[in-house]
Structure formats: structure tokens, C-alpha cells
Amino acid sequence: QVQVVESGGGLVQPGGSLRLSCAASASINTINAMGWYRQAPGKQRELVARITSSGGPLYADSVKGRFTISRDNTESTVYLQMNSLKLEDTGVYYCNVVTEPHYDYYWGQGTQVTVSS
């Protein structure tokens, strides 16, 4: 069982920035992908950004140019730098880890991001 722990959420004004962190207990050699999803009240969970061990980052259209996902391969950690935050970025942000060889999915407990004036 892989443990996934997020941190870094909070309350920020529109136009502000936050940085989320996610640490996985899996060995870096077994991780296929790490990413961030979010769920706003009354809406389905959606992909925000994702990064794989072999490819480049993938972003939702709504966050391109504002969010940056990065990965520390030595520590099985992924970060999400969120700039120019908007009201619609509000939600619970979940970290997702996919491991090989069976492509098992693991989720963190979620961290709340609230953008409000």
C-alpha cells in the first residue's frame, strides 16, 4: 500500500499564489505517473496537471500558463505551483500516484484551496 500525503493548501486572494506538495511512500522506480486533480463543490473530480516518468507534463486547458507541475525524482515528490489564482480554482486538490507494474492508483486525503476576496 502506497501512502500519499499532500500539503500546502489554504486561503488566498484572486491573483495570488500557492504551492502544493505531495509525497508518496513508493520507491521512485515504481512510480509511473504523479498528478493533481481537483473537485469543486457539486462538480466531478477533474485533472489539473499530470507528469509521467517518461513524458512531459500535461495540463488542463483552464490552468495552462498559470500552474506548473514539477517532480523531485529523488524523493518521490511532486509539486504544483499555482499562480494568478482565480475564484474558479477553488476546490479540494488531490494528489494521485500511479505505480508499476500494474498501474495501481493511489490518492491522498486532499487539501483545500480557497480563492476568495
C-alpha positions in Angstrom: 0.0 0.0 0.0 1.3 3.4 -1.0 0.8 6.4 1.3 0.2 9.7 -0.4 0.3 12.9 1.6 -0.5 16.4 0.4 0.2 19.8 1.9 0.2 23.4 1.1 -3.5 24.3 0.6 -5.0 27.4 2.1 -6.9 30.7 1.6 -5.6 33.2 -1.0 -7.0 36.2 -2.8 -7.6 36.3 -6.5 -4.3 36.8 -8.3 -2.3 35.2 -5.5 -0.1 32.1 -5.5 0.1 28.8 -3.6 2.4 25.8 -3.8 1.1 22.3 -3.2 3.4 19.4 -2.3 2.7 15.7 -2.5 4.9 12.9 -1.1 4.5 9.3 -1.9 5.9 6.4 0.0 6.6 4.3 -3.1 10.0 3.9 -4.5 10.7 6.3 -7.3 11.5 3.3 -9.6 7.9 2.0 -9.3 6.1 5.3 -10.0 4.7 5.7 -13.5 3.0 9.0 -13.0 2.1 11.6 -10.4 -0.5 14.3 -10.7 -3.1 16.6 -9.3 -6.8 16.6 -9.5 -9.4 18.9 -8.0 -13.0 18.8 -7.1 -15.2 21.8 -6.7 -18.4 21.7 -4.7 -21.1 20.0 -6.7 -18.7 19.0 -9.5 -16.8 16.0 -10.6 -13.2 15.5 -9.9 -11.1 16.8 -12.8 -7.5 16.5 -13.9 -5.4 19.7 -13.2 -1.9 18.5 -14.1 0.0 15.3 -14.5 3.6 14.2 -15.1 4.9 10.8 -16.1 8.2 9.2 -15.7 8.8 9.1 -19.5 6.9 12.1 -20.8 6.3 15.8 -20.4 3.7 17.5 -18.2 0.0 17.6 -19.1 -2.2 20.4 -18.0 -5.9 21.1 -18.1 -6.7 24.0 -20.5 -8.1 26.1 -17.6 -4.7 26.2 -15.9 -2.2 26.4 -18.7 0.2 29.3 -18.3 -0.7 29.7 -14.6 0.1 26.4 -13.0 3.4 24.4 -13.1 3.8 20.8 -12.1 7.3 19.6 -11.2 8.7 16.4 -9.8 11.6 15.6 -7.5 12.6 12.1 -8.6 14.9 11.6 -5.7 12.2 11.9 -3.2 9.0 10.6 -5.0 7.6 14.1 -4.6 5.5 16.2 -6.9 4.7 19.9 -6.6 2.1 22.2 -8.1 2.9 25.9 -8.3 -0.3 27.8 -8.8 0.0 31.5 -9.9 -2.7 34.0 -10.9 -5.3 32.1 -9.0 -8.9 32.6 -9.9 -12.1 32.1 -7.9 -12.9 29.1 -10.1 -9.7 27.4 -8.9 -11.4 26.8 -5.5 -11.7 23.2 -4.5 -10.2 20.2 -2.9 -6.9 19.2 -4.6 -6.0 15.6 -4.6 -2.6 14.0 -5.4 -2.7 10.9 -7.5 0.1 8.4 -7.9 0.2 5.5 -10.4 2.6 2.7 -9.8 4.0 0.0 -12.0 3.8 -2.8 -13.0 0.0 -3.0 -12.5 -0.8 0.7 -12.9 -2.4 0.9 -9.5 -3.9 4.2 -8.5 -3.4 5.8 -5.1 -4.9 9.0 -3.7 -4.1 11.4 -1.0 -6.6 12.8 1.5 -6.9 16.1 -0.3 -6.0 19.6 0.6 -8.4 22.6 0.4 -7.6 25.5 -1.8 -9.9 28.5 -1.4 -9.6 31.6 -3.6 -11.7 34.4 -2.3 -11.6 38.2 -1.9 
